Amino acid sequence: MDSVLGILWLIWTIVFFILYHTVFVVYYFDLGRGVLKELIGSAIIGAIMAALTLYLWWVTAIIVILVGVGNTAKSGSKAHVVIAIVFAIAIAGIHFMGYF
């Protein structure tokens, strides 16, 4: 169970780091401090989402779909909501298959 939590934490951390840079335009005045703050924030949110994925998988699926809808409204591209729905279905499918 610990390795599953670690893998989920790493995946969610990377997803939130990329999502942050997709949603916001970031200018660095101090590169090291700025990236470190973003990584720490992504790691904290990633840990929360990893725990939610293990124990409340349906909440995670709803959050993923809402973020996809929000990103679609911002970008105007339907690809974000399609990816979010596929990801939410994958979370539900993996849960029902018994992996977590």
LOKE-866470 format. One record per residue: z negated, x negated, y of N, C-alpha, C in turn; residue number from 1; residue in three letters. Coordinates in Angstrom, 1 decimal, decimal comma. Each point is the difference from the previous one (the first is absolute). Example, Ala and Ser with C-alpha at 12.3 -4.5 7.8 and 13.67 -1.06 7.14 Angstrom:
BEGIN
+--------+--------+--------+--------+--------+--------+--------+--------+--------+------+-------+
!   n.pz !   n.px !   n.py !  ca.pz !  ca.px !  ca.py !   c.pz !   c.px !   c.py ! keke ! tivex !
+--------+--------+--------+--------+--------+--------+--------+--------+--------+------+-------+
!   -7,8 !  -13,2 !   -5,7 !    0,0 !    0,9 !    1,2 !    0,0 !   -0,9 !    1,2 !    1 !   ALA !
!    0,7 !    0,4 !    1,1 !    0,0 !   -0,9 !    1,1 !   -0,8 !    0,8 !    1,1 !    2 !   SER !
+--------+--------+--------+--------+--------+--------+--------+--------+--------+------+-------+
//
This chain:
BEGIN
+--------+--------+--------+--------+--------+--------+--------+--------+--------+------+-------+
!   n.pz !   n.px !   n.py !  ca.pz !  ca.px !  ca.py !   c.pz !   c.px !   c.py ! keke ! tivex !
+--------+--------+--------+--------+--------+--------+--------+--------+--------+------+-------+
!    0,0 !   -0,8 !   -1,2 !    0,0 !    0,8 !    1,2 !    0,0 !   -0,9 !    1,3 !    1 !   MET !
!   -0,6 !   -1,1 !   -0,1 !   -0,1 !   -0,9 !    1,2 !    1,4 !   -0,6 !    0,3 !    2 !   ASP !
!    0,8 !   -0,3 !   -1,0 !    1,3 !   -0,5 !    0,3 !    0,9 !    1,0 !    0,6 !    3 !   SER !
!   -0,1 !    1,3 !   -0,5 !    0,8 !    1,1 !    0,6 !   -0,4 !    0,2 !    1,5 !    4 !   VAL !
!   -1,3 !    0,0 !    0,3 !   -0,5 !    0,1 !    1,3 !    0,5 !   -1,1 !    0,9 !    5 !   LEU !
!    0,0 !   -1,3 !   -0,5 !    0,5 !   -1,1 !    0,7 !    1,5 !    0,1 !    0,3 !    6 !   GLY !
!    0,8 !    0,4 !   -1,0 !    1,4 !    0,1 !    0,2 !    0,3 !    1,2 !    1,0 !    7 !   ILE !
!   -0,7 !    1,1 !   -0,1 !    0,2 !    1,1 !    1,0 !   -0,4 !   -0,5 !    1,4 !    8 !   LEU !
!   -1,1 !   -0,7 !    0,1 !   -0,4 !   -0,5 !    1,3 !    1,0 !   -0,9 !    0,6 !    9 !   TRP !
!    0,6 !   -0,9 !   -0,7 !    1,0 !   -0,9 !    0,5 !    1,3 !    0,8 !    0,4 !   10 !   LEU !
!    0,4 !    0,9 !   -0,8 !    1,2 !    0,8 !    0,3 !   -0,2 !    0,8 !    1,3 !   11 !   ILE !
!   -1,2 !    0,7 !    0,1 !   -0,3 !    0,8 !    1,2 !   -0,1 !   -0,9 !    1,2 !   12 !   TRP !
!   -0,6 !   -1,2 !   -0,1 !   -0,1 !   -0,9 !    1,1 !    1,4 !   -0,4 !    0,6 !   13 !   THR !
!    0,9 !   -0,3 !   -0,9 !    1,3 !   -0,4 !    0,4 !    0,8 !    1,2 !    0,6 !   14 !   ILE !
!   -0,2 !    1,2 !   -0,6 !    0,6 !    1,2 !    0,5 !   -0,4 !    0,3 !    1,4 !   15 !   VAL !
!   -1,3 !   -0,1 !    0,3 !   -0,6 !    0,3 !    1,3 !    0,4 !   -1,0 !    1,0 !   16 !   PHE !
!    0,1 !   -1,3 !   -0,4 !    0,4 !   -1,0 !    0,9 !    1,5 !    0,2 !    0,5 !   17 !   PHE !
!    0,8 !    0,4 !   -1,0 !    1,4 !    0,2 !    0,4 !    0,2 !    1,3 !    0,8 !   18 !   ILE !
!   -0,8 !    1,0 !   -0,4 !    0,0 !    1,3 !    0,7 !   -0,4 !   -0,1 !    1,5 !   19 !   LEU !
!   -1,0 !   -0,9 !    0,2 !   -0,5 !   -0,2 !    1,3 !    1,1 !   -0,6 !    0,9 !   20 !   TYR !
!    0,7 !   -1,0 !   -0,6 !    1,1 !   -0,6 !    0,8 !    1,2 !    0,9 !    0,1 !   21 !   HIS !
!    0,2 !    1,0 !   -0,9 !    1,1 !    1,0 !    0,1 !   -0,3 !    1,0 !    1,1 !   22 !   THR !
!   -1,3 !    0,4 !    0,2 !   -0,3 !    1,0 !    0,9 !   -0,2 !   -0,5 !    1,4 !   23 !   VAL !
!   -0,6 !   -1,2 !    0,2 !   -0,3 !   -0,6 !    1,3 !    0,8 !   -1,3 !    0,2 !   24 !   PHE !
!    0,4 !   -0,2 !    1,3 !    0,6 !   -1,2 !    0,4 !   -1,2 !   -0,9 !    0,4 !   25 !   VAL !
!   -0,1 !   -1,2 !   -0,7 !   -1,1 !   -0,9 !    0,2 !    0,4 !   -1,2 !    0,7 !   26 !   VAL !
!   -0,7 !   -0,4 !    1,1 !    0,2 !   -1,2 !    0,7 !   -1,3 !   -0,8 !   -0,1 !   27 !   TYR !
!    0,1 !   -1,3 !   -0,4 !   -1,2 !   -0,8 !   -0,2 !   -0,2 !   -1,0 !    1,2 !   28 !   TYR !
!   -1,2 !    0,0 !    0,5 !   -0,4 !   -1,0 !    1,0 !   -0,7 !   -1,1 !   -0,7 !   29 !   PHE !
!   -0,6 !    0,3 !   -1,1 !   -0,6 !   -1,1 !   -0,9 !    0,4 !    0,4 !   -1,4 !   30 !   ASP !
!    0,9 !   -0,7 !   -0,6 !    0,6 !    0,3 !   -1,2 !   -1,0 !    0,0 !   -1,2 !   31 !   LEU !
!   -0,8 !   -1,0 !   -0,1 !   -0,9 !   -0,1 !   -1,1 !   -1,1 !    1,1 !    0,1 !   32 !   GLY !
!   -0,5 !    0,3 !    1,1 !   -1,0 !    1,0 !    0,1 !    0,6 !    1,4 !   -0,2 !   33 !   ARG !
!    1,2 !    0,2 !    0,5 !    0,6 !    1,3 !   -0,1 !    0,4 !    0,4 !   -1,4 !   34 !   GLY !
!    0,5 !   -1,0 !   -0,7 !    0,4 !    0,2 !   -1,4 !   -1,3 !    0,2 !   -0,9 !   35 !   VAL !
!   -1,0 !   -0,8 !    0,3 !   -1,3 !    0,1 !   -0,8 !   -0,6 !    1,4 !    0,2 !   36 !   LEU !
!    0,0 !    0,5 !    1,2 !   -0,6 !    1,3 !    0,3 !    0,9 !    1,1 !   -0,8 !   37 !   LYS !
!    1,3 !   -0,1 !    0,0 !    0,8 !    0,9 !   -0,7 !   -0,2 !   -0,1 !   -1,5 !   38 !   GLU !
!   -0,1 !   -1,2 !   -0,5 !   -0,3 !   -0,1 !   -1,5 !   -1,3 !    0,5 !   -0,4 !   39 !   LEU !
!   -1,1 !   -0,2 !    0,8 !   -1,3 !    0,5 !   -0,3 !    0,0 !    1,6 !    0,1 !   40 !   ILE !
!    0,6 !    0,5 !    1,0 !    0,2 !    1,5 !    0,1 !    0,7 !    0,6 !   -1,1 !   41 !   GLY !
!    1,1 !   -0,7 !   -0,4 !    0,8 !    0,5 !   -1,1 !   -0,7 !   -0,1 !   -1,3 !   42 !   SER !
!   -0,8 !   -1,1 !   -0,2 !   -0,8 !   -0,1 !   -1,2 !   -1,1 !    1,0 !   -0,1 !   43 !   ALA !
!   -0,6 !    0,4 !    1,1 !   -1,1 !    1,0 !    0,0 !    0,6 !    1,4 !   -0,4 !   44 !   ILE !
!    1,1 !    0,3 !    0,7 !    0,7 !    1,3 !   -0,3 !    0,6 !    0,0 !   -1,4 !   45 !   ILE !
!    0,5 !   -1,2 !   -0,4 !    0,5 !   -0,1 !   -1,4 !   -1,1 !    0,2 !   -1,0 !   46 !   GLY !
!   -1,2 !   -0,4 !    0,2 !   -1,1 !    0,2 !   -0,9 !   -0,4 !    1,4 !   -0,1 !   47 !   ALA !
!    0,0 !    0,7 !    1,2 !   -0,3 !    1,4 !    0,0 !    1,0 !    0,8 !   -0,8 !   48 !   ILE !
!    1,3 !   -0,3 !    0,2 !    1,1 !    0,7 !   -0,6 !    0,0 !   -0,3 !   -1,5 !   49 !   MET !
!   -0,3 !   -1,2 !   -0,4 !   -0,1 !   -0,4 !   -1,5 !   -1,1 !    0,8 !   -0,7 !   50 !   ALA !
!   -1,1 !    0,2 !    0,7 !   -1,1 !    0,8 !   -0,6 !    0,4 !    1,5 !   -0,1 !   51 !   ALA !
!    0,6 !    0,4 !    1,1 !    0,5 !    1,4 !    0,0 !    1,1 !    0,2 !   -1,1 !   52 !   LEU !
!    0,8 !   -0,9 !   -0,2 !    1,0 !    0,1 !   -1,0 !   -0,6 !    0,1 !   -1,4 !   53 !   THR !
!   -1,1 !   -0,8 !   -0,3 !   -0,6 !    0,1 !   -1,3 !   -0,8 !    1,3 !   -0,2 !   54 !   LEU !
!   -0,7 !    0,4 !    1,0 !   -0,9 !    1,1 !   -0,2 !    0,4 !    1,4 !    0,6 !   55 !   TYR !
!    0,8 !    0,0 !    1,0 !    0,5 !    1,2 !    0,6 !    1,5 !   -0,2 !    0,2 !   56 !   LEU !
!    0,7 !    0,0 !   -1,0 !    1,5 !   -0,4 !    0,0 !    0,7 !    1,1 !    0,8 !   57 !   TRP !
!   -0,4 !    1,2 !    0,0 !    0,7 !    1,1 !    0,7 !   -0,1 !   -0,2 !    1,5 !   58 !   TRP !
!   -1,1 !   -0,5 !    0,5 !   -0,2 !   -0,3 !    1,4 !    1,0 !   -1,1 !    0,4 !   59 !   VAL !
!    0,1 !   -1,0 !   -0,8 !    0,9 !   -1,1 !    0,3 !    1,4 !    0,5 !    0,1 !   60 !   THR !
!    0,4 !    0,9 !   -0,9 !    1,4 !    0,6 !    0,0 !    0,2 !    0,8 !    1,3 !   61 !   ALA !
!   -0,9 !    0,7 !    0,4 !    0,1 !    0,8 !    1,2 !    0,1 !   -0,9 !    1,2 !   62 !   ILE !
!   -0,8 !   -1,1 !    0,1 !    0,1 !   -0,9 !    1,1 !    1,3 !   -0,7 !    0,0 !   63 !   ILE !
!    0,5 !   -0,4 !   -1,1 !    1,4 !   -0,7 !   -0,1 !    1,1 !    1,0 !    0,5 !   64 !   VAL !
!   -0,1 !    1,2 !   -0,3 !    1,0 !    1,0 !    0,4 !   -0,1 !    0,2 !    1,5 !   65 !   ILE !
!   -1,2 !    0,1 !    0,5 !   -0,2 !    0,2 !    1,5 !    0,5 !   -1,2 !    0,8 !   66 !   LEU !
!   -0,3 !   -1,2 !   -0,5 !    0,5 !   -1,2 !    0,7 !    1,5 !    0,0 !    0,0 !   67 !   VAL !
!    0,6 !    0,4 !   -1,2 !    1,5 !    0,0 !    0,0 !    0,6 !    1,0 !    0,9 !   68 !   GLY !
!   -0,6 !    1,2 !    0,2 !    0,4 !    1,0 !    0,9 !   -0,1 !   -0,5 !    1,4 !   69 !   VAL !
!   -1,1 !   -0,6 !    0,3 !   -0,3 !   -0,6 !    1,4 !    1,0 !   -1,1 !    0,3 !   70 !   GLY !
!    0,3 !   -0,8 !   -0,9 !    1,0 !   -1,1 !    0,2 !    1,4 !    0,6 !    0,2 !   71 !   ASN !
!    0,3 !    1,0 !   -0,8 !    1,3 !    0,7 !    0,2 !    0,2 !    0,6 !    1,4 !   72 !   THR !
!   -1,1 !    0,6 !    0,5 !    0,1 !    0,6 !    1,3 !    0,2 !   -1,1 !    1,1 !   73 !   ALA !
!   -0,6 !   -1,2 !   -0,3 !    0,1 !   -1,0 !    1,0 !    1,4 !   -0,7 !    0,0 !   74 !   LYS !
!    0,5 !   -0,2 !   -1,2 !    1,2 !   -0,8 !   -0,2 !    1,3 !    0,9 !    0,0 !   75 !   SER !
!   -0,2 !    1,2 !   -0,4 !    1,1 !    0,9 !   -0,1 !    0,8 !   -0,1 !   -1,4 !   76 !   GLY !
!   -0,4 !   -0,9 !   -0,8 !    0,6 !   -0,2 !   -1,3 !   -0,7 !    0,7 !   -1,1 !   77 !   SER !
!    0,7 !    0,7 !   -0,9 !   -0,6 !    0,7 !   -1,1 !   -0,5 !   -0,9 !   -1,1 !   78 !   LYS !
!    0,4 !   -1,3 !    0,0 !   -0,3 !   -0,9 !   -1,0 !   -1,5 !   -0,2 !   -0,2 !   79 !   ALA !
!   -0,8 !    0,0 !    1,1 !   -1,4 !   -0,2 !   -0,1 !   -0,7 !    1,1 !   -0,8 !   80 !   HIS !
!    0,3 !    1,3 !    0,3 !   -0,6 !    1,1 !   -0,7 !    0,4 !    0,0 !   -1,5 !   81 !   VAL !
!    1,2 !   -0,4 !   -0,3 !    0,5 !   -0,1 !   -1,4 !   -0,8 !   -1,0 !   -0,8 !   82 !   VAL !
!   -0,1 !   -1,2 !    0,6 !   -0,8 !   -1,1 !   -0,6 !   -1,4 !    0,4 !   -0,2 !   83 !   ILE !
!   -0,6 !    0,7 !    1,0 !   -1,4 !    0,5 !   -0,1 !   -0,2 !    1,0 !   -1,1 !   84 !   ALA !
!    1,0 !    0,9 !   -0,2 !   -0,1 !    1,0 !   -1,0 !    0,1 !   -0,7 !   -1,4 !   85 !   ILE !
!    0,9 !   -0,9 !   -0,1 !    0,2 !   -0,7 !   -1,3 !   -1,3 !   -0,8 !   -0,3 !   86 !   VAL !
!   -0,6 !   -0,7 !    1,0 !   -1,2 !   -0,7 !   -0,2 !   -1,1 !    0,9 !   -0,4 !   87 !   PHE !
!   -0,1 !    1,2 !    0,6 !   -1,1 !    0,9 !   -0,4 !    0,2 !    0,5 !   -1,4 !   88 !   ALA !
!    1,2 !    0,3 !   -0,4 !    0,3 !    0,5 !   -1,3 !   -0,4 !   -1,1 !   -1,0 !   89 !   ILE !
!    0,3 !   -1,3 !    0,3 !   -0,3 !   -1,1 !   -0,8 !   -1,5 !   -0,1 !   -0,2 !   90 !   ALA !
!   -0,8 !    0,2 !    1,1 !   -1,5 !   -0,1 !   -0,1 !   -0,4 !    1,1 !   -1,0 !   91 !   ILE !
!    0,5 !    1,2 !    0,2 !   -0,5 !    1,1 !   -0,9 !    0,5 !   -0,2 !   -1,4 !   92 !   ALA !
!    1,2 !   -0,5 !   -0,2 !    0,4 !   -0,3 !   -1,4 !   -0,8 !   -1,1 !   -0,7 !   93 !   GLY !
!   -0,3 !   -1,0 !    0,7 !   -0,8 !   -1,1 !   -0,6 !   -1,4 !    0,5 !   -0,3 !   94 !   ILE !
!   -0,5 !    0,9 !    0,9 !   -1,4 !    0,5 !   -0,3 !    0,1 !    0,9 !   -1,3 !   95 !   HIS !
!    1,0 !    0,9 !   -0,1 !    0,0 !    0,8 !   -1,1 !    0,4 !   -0,7 !   -1,3 !   96 !   PHE !
!    0,6 !   -1,2 !    0,1 !    0,3 !   -0,8 !   -1,2 !   -1,3 !   -0,7 !   -0,5 !   97 !   MET !
!   -1,0 !    0,0 !    0,8 !   -1,3 !   -0,6 !   -0,4 !   -0,2 !   -1,5 !    0,4 !   98 !   GLY !
!    0,8 !   -0,5 !    0,9 !   -0,2 !   -1,4 !    0,4 !   -1,2 !   -0,2 !    1,0 !   99 !   TYR !
!   -0,3 !    1,1 !    0,7 !   -1,3 !   -0,1 !    0,8 !   -0,4 !    1,4 !    0,3 !  100 !   PHE !
+--------+--------+--------+--------+--------+--------+--------+--------+--------+------+-------+
//
